[in-house]
């Protein structure tokens, strides 16, 4: 076997074994005034993976996922989502790409003036205008069943509890069959039981919808439940990366304190 | 104080006229002696620090121009959104209902009271000149040309403008606008363009309604101290109002509607973070749109005076 053939074979083997990168962030920096929130951030999300980003409040976690969806424009760096560079996309192309991304906001961000049904139909009608009424109703019923809130169909968001709002928000996100899920502190403000239910739901979504997810949190129980890989942010920089077990063994004082070992 | 002014590089001196810089300088005198003792490099650092402070000074002039610029850009984006396909027709109709139908009562009552008050207060003056018979004409011209559009617009600035500011502000604070954006929906099109257009079309209708009830109120006012037939009253009133009175009034009303819509949406859309911002957005929407209504009225009167 010649050297070239050997090299080609090695490359193809490597390509087969290396997981597909769904999101790749390179040298991402963003500042708000004099405050540098992200400083040359580098990371990636593999296909089918649950990547948990841990960090204290203000470390730039939420800003990172808002940059990924182009809700915030970074000062420098590149973000590649499903092989497309965000900064190169036209408005229509960006809109198409966003259809493949589900974003669960920290507050749930349900539309106050709409019922649960209208909230769920809203993204569906906008992303797929060819759907028939029966298909829409079926999809709404299916996602509501999957989050266990079929009875809340005609309720207003104000009538729902915090946990129910998060579930409906999750249902609204998965109704359009996203490829990527971005969760911004999905368990914040919830009691431990509801937090665990949300964590279980996140795992179920990944399993049933075959999504790749980035989960922003500082809830260690949630991270333990769902993380395949963990990225630890400190002051806008990656402090450590690895599995949760690897990070728990890390000797860094700051990481130790995050795991409650100090 | 003078010493510090010398420390600032020449181009920065142009920034001095901005209101507020004086306060920044006032804070510096205690450090003046220290600056004299600084090395060249430290001095340069201080200078750049001071330059930054000057640049960051929230001078009234700077705030005025930046706000005016931001509103102009926002207006441009809104106009572009209105004319880009597809138009959010259902949301537009919903907003027309919200702005128009839900303001009918308030505008109607205000219009009727305006008519009554205007009549009662004008009657003695006209009676002094023996021109009491001119009362319907005077009230009609006043209402149609000026009072109807301006008062209706000011009321709607309070009701509709603050509503838009608060609604969009709270949507911004609770990330609903961002949620809309990631749902492949353009918030400028869905939220702003529809509201601005609905306000632009509904305010003139409300003005016509207010004028009508104002005239009815005036007829009631006339009948407090007399007995005038409604047909006679309206025939006298309309005799003095011609088509050229209606055109400027309607044009003004459209402009007032656009002002209310744009300022209400702008204040809500650009609200800061936190619930406090919602209140600020609603309040500043009313204040700014009321001011702009008066300014627009002044300009519109001048322009129509020249043209017609």
Interface residues (C-beta under 8 A of the other chain):
Chain A: X66 X69 X71 X95 X96 X98 X99 X101 X103 X105 X106 X107 X109 X110 X111 X112 X113 X122 X123 X126 X127 X176
Chain B: X167 X170 X171 X174 X175 X176 X178 X179 X180 X181 X182 X183 X184 X185 X186
